[in-house]
Amino acid sequence: MYCSNWFMTLYSGIWPTELVARIWDIYFCETQEIMQRVVLTLLNMNKKLLLKLPFEEVLMYIKMPWQITKPEDLLKASLSMKPIGAKIEVSVSVMVAICRRV
């Protein structure tokens, strides 16, 4: 629900244009899985911080994630991610833990 804007705009509303262009290139030329990999990597890279923040600050992070995560690091980690099934459990557990605090 909170990240729906990321997917509806294919990240164009939240990331710098250069990173969005690189993500779109990968999406159209290689794998559509990159969209999910970016979100899962973003959550996984920042799970310790996200679990410490109050819910309102988590929402601010979701609106402006580039303030905490360097786009280059995010893309590099997303591309090196193993198949998605292995990471879904970790990221879902992070989101569940955040939502339980509300």
C-alpha positions in Angstrom: 0.0 0.0 0.0 2.7 2.5 1.0 5.1 1.6 -1.8 2.4 1.5 -4.5 3.6 4.8 -6.0 7.0 3.2 -6.6 5.5 0.6 -8.9 2.8 2.7 -10.5 5.4 5.2 -11.7 8.1 2.6 -12.3 10.3 4.5 -9.8 10.2 7.7 -11.8 8.7 9.7 -9.0 11.2 8.9 -6.3 14.7 8.3 -7.8 17.1 10.4 -9.8 16.5 10.3 -13.5 19.9 8.6 -14.2 19.0 5.7 -11.9 15.5 5.4 -13.3 16.8 5.2 -16.8 19.2 2.4 -15.7 16.4 0.5 -14.0 14.2 0.8 -17.1 17.0 -0.4 -19.4 17.3 -3.5 -17.3 13.5 -3.9 -17.1 13.0 -3.7 -20.8 16.2 -5.5 -22.0 16.9 -8.1 -19.4 14.5 -8.9 -16.6 11.2 -7.5 -15.3 12.3 -8.9 -11.9 14.4 -5.8 -11.4 11.4 -3.9 -10.1 10.9 -6.3 -7.2 14.7 -6.7 -6.6 15.1 -2.9 -6.1 12.4 -2.8 -3.4 13.6 -5.9 -1.7 17.2 -4.7 -1.7 16.2 -1.3 -0.4 14.3 -2.8 2.5 17.0 -5.3 3.2 19.8 -2.7 3.1 18.0 -0.5 5.6 16.2 -3.0 7.8 18.0 -2.1 11.0 17.3 1.6 10.6 13.7 1.0 9.5 13.0 -1.1 12.5 14.3 1.6 14.9 12.3 4.5 13.3 8.8 5.5 14.4 6.2 4.6 11.8 5.8 8.3 10.6 9.5 8.4 9.8 9.3 5.1 7.9 6.7 6.7 5.7 8.9 9.7 5.1 11.7 7.2 4.1 9.4 5.5 1.7 8.7 8.8 0.0 12.4 9.8 -0.2 14.6 6.7 0.0 17.5 8.2 -1.8 18.3 10.3 1.2 19.5 7.2 3.1 20.5 4.9 0.3 23.0 5.7 -2.5 21.4 4.9 -5.9 24.6 3.3 -7.2 24.8 1.0 -4.2 21.2 0.0 -4.5 21.4 -0.9 -8.2 24.6 -2.8 -7.7 23.1 -4.8 -4.8 19.9 -5.4 -6.7 21.7 -6.8 -9.7 23.8 -9.1 -7.5 20.7 -10.4 -5.6 20.0 -14.1 -5.7 16.6 -15.2 -7.0 13.8 -13.3 -5.4 12.3 -16.2 -3.5 15.2 -16.3 -1.1 14.8 -12.6 -0.1 11.1 -12.2 0.2 10.9 -13.8 3.6 13.4 -11.3 5.0 11.8 -8.2 3.6 8.3 -9.3 4.5 9.4 -9.9 8.1 10.8 -6.4 8.2 7.6 -4.8 6.9 5.5 -7.0 9.4 7.7 -5.8 12.3 7.2 -2.2 11.3 3.5 -2.5 10.9 3.1 -4.2 14.3 4.5 -1.1 16.0 1.7 1.0 14.7 
